[in-house]
Amino acid sequence: MSTTSPSARPMSGTDLARDILDGTAARAAEIARRTGVRPCLATVLVGEDPASVTYVRMKRNRCAAAGIDSRHVPLPAEIDTAALVTRIAELSADPEVHGILLQHPVPRHVDERAAFEAIAPHKDVDGVTTHSFGAMAFDRPGFVSCTPGGILRLLDAYEVPLRGRRAVVLGRSPILGRPVGMLLLARDATVTYCHSRTADLPALVADADIVVAAVGRPEFVRGDWLRPGAVVVDAGYHPGGVGDVHAATAATVADLLTPVPGGVGPMTIAVLLEQTVRAAAEQLGV
Ligand code: NAP
């Protein structure tokens, strides 16, 4: 008897992100032509954490390629919450800045939530404020948290039905697990959140049509937890290029699986830039 395992189809974020960035660049050029102003994203980086430095550099490079200006705001690691809030409030009031990205995590001594809340809602292109979360949760216009927004775009691009399907989200962080569950709920999925206190997590995963892994633990979700034919979104990224899902075993069971790298990661940046250009258009009235 053959023991050949089926292999999951990859959900490529790289291809879809390229399409989104092409459209974003065209819209940025149109805005510049009509107003004489290029969309501008402020990138606030506190300290010099190597991963954060790399992420900000990637985002700024993508901005440049899409015709979006970026204003880099490097701040010392020892900055206190009040000074950071003041700096972000200045950017919120600056008419030349259309979107604000505060790269996170910030150093432990800083109140990250207070810093996020200093971002004016109309410039919150990373979707991190409580205003943006509330708008998203109530299905109102606003800016979504970029990784969850990117995940929904991927699911739609691969025509994954959501209505009435069981979705299990592993993780409940404010920027990822929590909002992606709300977006799935808004699309009529039946959503179960799992977290570090969840009992019998594999049994819950086994019942899921759609699994979103956002636990921050390398190769945490094993293929033998999954229901055959499940759609698996791996939001994780760890040194060595592995995600939160054990890809080799998951690929033998899942129908669709996001690759790492090249799945969720590129979508996050594409949504950030798309939302920056949308913010600029709204602020410039075009
Ligand atoms: P986070 O803030 O550390 O949150 C991790 C979540 O996982 C928490 O809710 C935690 O539960 C839960 N968790 C931890 N251990 C668990 C366990 N053993 N069983 C069940 N749940 C567990 O992480 P995050 O910022 O959401 O990021 C999650 C992953 O996504 C990371 O791998 C990160 O690198 C990646 N990420 C990728 C992008 C991208 O652009 N591709 C963007 C952001 C993050 P508690 O709430 O109970 O502590």
Residues whose N, C-alpha, C, O or C-beta is under 5 A from the ligand:
A	BS01	NAP	T147 L170 G171 R172 S173 L176 G177 C194 H195 S196 R197 A214 V215 G216 R217 A235 G236 Y237 V264 G265 T268
